[in-house]
Structure formats: structure tokens, C-alpha cells
Amino acid sequence: MRAHLPIQVVAASVWILTLVCSGCQIPPDTPQELHAEVLDDFRSGGGMNREALARQTERYQLVHEWNADGALVSADDFLWASAALVTSDATKDLNLASELALIAAELGDKRGFTVQAEAADKLLVAQARPQRYGTQYIFEPVHQRWKLYPVDPLTSDVERRSVGVPSLAELLQNVEELNEALQKDKDE
């Protein structure tokens, strides 16, 4: 004869399991999946709440682990891992993003140069220095406008193009388009 658990015990067990696992998340299997999760959090405004920030930190740590374990092997792996890390503001993450992006480029994915340029610019911005390529914009809350973070005037458009970044004129046009879209949203 088989013993049956009372329904209350089963219900309590399911409730506890649900409560415990509600914070559990299955880690992504690939750098591309991880990058998609990072972007999903940002698109949903997740950069502004603690839970999303904790998830981002865990994802960045996962990239460091994948790198240390030798799990990143293809140009695609290195590219998407670097693209995920470049969304961080932490120096260690940006340094690794730069390194991984260059490996992606060396393995044949030229988009790695663009990710490396973004990492380099973010590191310079963090030091309150002019960015080299022009990948970083800032929002001025007082003026309610976007602007291109100051750019090193010694960087040429040829250099920008060589790493997949638009010309300075195009970057400035992008800022105007951002501000026009912002104004349009306010007017609606």
C-alpha cells in the first residue's frame, strides 16, 4: 500500500518551491543569449532597479567565468561576450570587453573593432577625458537634451571608419535625431 501525502503538505511544498525558485534564473547557454538578456533588461528600463542591476552583475560575472574557463572559442562567442560586457560601467568589465572584442576581430568578426572602440570610449569617459571615437552620448537633464560626450579632436574620421564608427558629422547628426525624437515624445 502506497502512502499519500496530505494535500496540505503537497500544497505547502509547491508553495515553498515556487517561493525559493522565483528568484532562480537559468543562466544563458551562449554569449549571444546573454547579450540578448542584457539588452532586454535595458529596453525594459531595467537599468533603474536593483533586481535588474543584480542580474546584470551576474551576467558580467558569467562572462568573466566563461573567459577564465576557456569556454569562449569562436569569433561569435568573443563578440557577443564583449558586447554584453561593454554595457557595464565597471573598469574590469570594460577592460575585458576590449580584450574580447579584439580577439573577435582577430578571428574574423570586424564588429569586434566597433565594440572595442565603445569600450575604449567608456573607459575614457569614466576618467572624465575626451572620448576617442565618439560612441558615448550623455543626457543633460537641465536642458532635457542629448549631447555627444566631448571627442578628442585628434581622432580622424578615417580612424573612426576603420573601427566601424560613423564620421563626426554623422555622430552629431545622430544627436540631433535623438533630440528630435525626444521632443516628439514630449509633444505627444
Secondary structure, 3 states (H helix, E strand, C coil): CCCCCCHHHHHHHHHHHHHHHCCCCCCCCCHHHHHHHHHHHHHCCHHHCHHHHHHHHHHHHHHHHHHHHCCCCCHHHHHHHHHHHCCCCCHHHHHHHHHHHHHHHHCCCCHHHHHHHHHHHHHHHHCCCCECCCCCEEEECCCCEEEECCECCCCCHHHHHHCCCCCHHHHHHHHHHHHHHHHHHHHC
